[in-house]
Amino acid sequence: MNSSGVDTLSRSISIAVPDSLFVADDTLRDKTIKLGDIARPVAIFGVERIYIYRDPTRNYDANYEIARSILEYLDTPQYLRKRLIGKKKELEYVGLLPPLRTPSHRKDSIPQVGEFRDGVMFSHNGVLVVDVGAKELAKLDGRGQEGQRATFEITSLTPLIAKLTRKPEGTFWGFEVRRAPSLARFLRSADFDTIIFTSRLGNPVSERWNEFRDKIQRSQKILVCFGSPDSGIDKFLKQEGAKVTDFETMYLNMFPSQFTETVRLEEAVIGTLAILNLAAKLE
C-alpha cells in the first residue's frame, strides 16, 4: 500500500475485446450482465484499459456504445454518477450489477487530509467548486473546467479544499474504455512489451509456462487480446489479410483441458487474468 491507501502496481495491464462481443446475447439485460462479469475481474486484477476493437465483418458501433456507456458507468464513483451521467437507455439494467469497489470508489463521506478523491467541478454561486463525495462542496485549489471529472487531493478540512492533481502514480485507480481500430491495425500501432493472444488453437499455457511467467515478470506494459464468441483472433486477422505470426506475441490456450465446447468471453477474461496474476507473483 502507498500513502494514498491504495494498492501499488508493478505493471500496466490492458485487455482488447471485439465490438462483436454480444453476438450470443439477445437482450440489453443479457448484455449488461456480461459487461458486469467482465468489469469485475478487470477491477480485481487492476486492468487499466479496455480496448474495444472493430470486428471487420460488419458495423457493430451500437455494441460499442452500449459497452462504453455501461463500463464507464461502473468505473464512475457512485457519488458522481448523478452529476456526470444522465439517463440513458443503455443503463436500464445497471441496477443488477454489483459495485466494483475500486480505490477511487471506496470513500467515506468524511474526507481526510492527504486523501485522493475523484470529483467533478461545477459553478456554484458564480464560483467553481468541487463535489468529492463529502457532506459539503470543496473549494477548488487550481484551475479547471466546469463539468470535468478529475482527481483531487484533500489539502484542508476547515474549510474543505480540494487541490487539482493527477491520479496517484503507481496505483490502480480504475479503468479507461477506449475505441480501437480493427485488430490488425490496432496491433501494428500498439506499444506493449508483451502481447498475448488467447485462443483454443494456441499453445497450451502449461507447456509454455516458464517462458510465459518470465515474460510477464519482465514486462511493464501487457496487452491481452480476446476473440468474440464466434470468431477467434486468427479468424479476425485472416479477414484483414494478416495472420498470427505477423505479430510478436504469445499465442496461448489458457484453458488447455476445458471440458466444454466453448469458453465464454467473460469466463476467458477472469480465467486469463487470474493465470497472469499468478505468473506475475511466482518465483
Secondary structure, DSSP 8 states (H G I E B T S, - for coil): --TTSS-B-SSEEEEEEETTTTTT--SHHHHHHHHHHHHHHHHHTTEEEEEEE--TTS--HHHHHHHHHHHHHHHS-HHHHHHH----GGGTTGGGS-----TTT---SS--TT-EEEEEEEEETTEEEEE-SSSS-EEEES---TT-EEEEEEEEETTEEEEEE---TTB----EEEEE--HHHHHHH---SEEEEEEEEEEETTTTHHHHHHHHHH-SEEEEE---SS--HHHHHHHTT--GGGS--EEEES-TT--SS---HHHHHHHHHHHHHHHHH--
